[in-house]
């Protein structure tokens, strides 16, 4: 005899509340499954909360959440640039004006006229990052994409994000590299099993997170 059980409801985030001011650069840190990506998805309306609300005030929002999200493999790199820039709010005139700069920053070369399915994952990431940051967004949301690609291009990405920060843009960023986050952000929100454990200056929050992870590892080993 089999007895059916209703699966327990899983809450990716619980009672999360915070405000990001215009011009702030904020890192979201935490272990895998802590709710970081869910939080970014909520801010970009890719998913909706069961309760509560998410309010995003500002102009143009550019999000790099999934490698190549919104890119079509059968279209050329050039066609994908035009479509994605338009989705981010660029007019045709603006796309034409920025097209060469987008391709140059992505270091794609003649591949820009080839179908996207012929691109490596690193090439797709470079193109996606170049498009998203070339539309001059007021809010830039980044989830782990800085870890894809070579070190030299990663440095270019960080330099461009720093330019955005100096220009007073709002940045929300997730990365497994705490050093990268400390370079790019001034504030950190630490998530643990969907709850905010700490929120404050990034150096302090990162150290608290690292100490907690080390203590957890010692207890697990013992």
N, C-alpha and C positions, 0 to 999 in steps of 0.2 A: 504494500500500500504506500503510495507516494503522497506526501503532504506538501502542498505548495506554500511557499513563503514569499511574501511581498518583499522585494529588495529594499534595503534601507536607502533613504534619500541621501545623496552625497552633496555636501555644500562645499563648493570650491572656494567661496569667500563667506565670511561671517562678520557681521557688524563692522564692516570696514568704512571708515569715515575720514576723509582728509580733503584739504584744499591746496591746490597748486596756484600760486600767484603768477601773474603775467611776468615773464622774464626769468622765472626760476628754472633751474636745471635739476631734475630729481631722478635719482636712481631707485629702482625697486629691486630688493635683494631677498634671498631666501632659498631654501633647498628645493630640489625638483619636486613638483607637486604642491608647492606652497600657495599657488594661486596667482603667480606673477603674470603669466600670459593671459589668464582669464581677466585680470584687472585691466590690462591693456586692451583686450578685446572689448570690454565694456566701454572704455573711453572712446573707442572708435565706432561704437554701435554695431559691431559684428555679432554681439549677443546682448541680451537685455537682462537686467536683474529681476529676480523673482519678486523682490520688494525693494523699496527705497528708490533712489533716482541717481542718475549720473548727468551732470550738467557741464557742458563744454562751451565756454564763451571765448570767442576770438574769431579770427579770420580763417585763412586757409590752413587746413590740417593735413599733414603728410604722415603716413604710417608705413613702417617697414616691419610687418609682423610675421609674414610667411614668405620664404624664399620664392620669388617669382609669382606671388599671388596676384591675380589679375592679368598675368601675361599669358598669351595664347601660343602654344608650341608650334602651330602651323603657320603663324604669321612671322614676318621678318622682324629682326630687331628694330628696324626703323618704324615699321607699322606699330609695333608694341610701344615704342617711345611716344608716338603721336596719340595713341589711344589712352595710355596711362596718364600722360600729361593733361589730356582733356578731362579725364576723370578727376584729376586733382584740381581742376579749375582753370587750366590754361586755355586761352583762346588759340585759334589756328595761327594767328599772327605771332603770338608769344612762343608757340611751339617752333615755328620757322626761325624765329630770332635766336632761340636757345639751342636749337637742334645740334649744331656743330660742337658747341661747348659741352653738351650732354654726352655726345659720343666720345669726345676727346678725354673727358674726365674718366669715363668708364674704361678707356683703353681697349676698345673693341675693334677698332680699325675697320677693315673691309668686311668683317663678319657681320656688321650692322645690317647688311643687305641679305643675309642668310636666314633661313627659318630658325626660330628660337630653339627647336629641338636639337639643333646641331651645336648649341652652346654648352659649355661646361657649367656646373653649378656656380663656380666662381665668377664666370662671365655674366650669368644671369643676376647674381647678387650685385656685381659692379654696376650693371645697367639699371637695376631697380633703385639702388642707392643714388645714382647720378640723377635719375629722373625725379625722385622724391625730393632731393635737396636742391634741384635746379629750379623748382617752381616757387622758390622763396616762401616757404610756409611760415606761418606765424607760430604754429605748434608742430613739433617734430616728435614722433613716437617711434621708438626703435626697440625691437625684441630680438636680441642675440645675433643679428646679422653681421655684426662686426667681427665675429669669429670665423666667417667664411671668406676664403681668399688668401692671398699672400700677405706677408708682413708689410711690404711696401705700400700696398693699396690700403691696408688697415690703417696705416699711419696717415694716408691722405684723407681717409674717412674721418679720423679723429680730428685732424686739422680743420676740416670743413665744419664739423660739429662745434669746435671751439670758436670758429668765426661766427656761427649762429649764436652761441652763448654771448659773445662780446657784443653782438648786435641787439641783444635784448630779447631774443626769441625764447619761447617756452619749450623745454625739452623733458621728455619722460623716457627713461632708458632702462632696459634690462640687459645684463651681461653676466656671464659666469666669472669674468675677470674683474675682481675688486679693484685692482690697480687702475684698469681702464676707467672704471666708474668714478674713482677718486679724482682722476684727471679731468673728467668731463662734467661732473656734477658737484653741486655744493650741499645737497641734502639727500638723505636716503630714507626710504620706508622699508622696514624689515617685516616681511610676511612669514608667518609660521602656521601651517595647517589652516590657511585661509583667514587668519586674524593678524591684525597689526600688533607686532611685539614692541616696536620702537619706531620713532619718527623724529629726525633731527639732523644735526650736522653730520655729513657723511663719514668723516673720520671716526667720530664717536660710535655711530651706529654700526659701521663695518667692523670695528674692533669688538663690540658687544656680540655681534653675530658670529665672528670667528671664535671668540671665547666659548660661546654656547655650543658651537659645533665640535670644538676640541673636547669639551667636557662630555658631550654626548658620545663621542668616539671612545673616550676612556671608559665610560660606563658600559658601553656595548662590548668592548674588549674584555672587561673584567667579568 
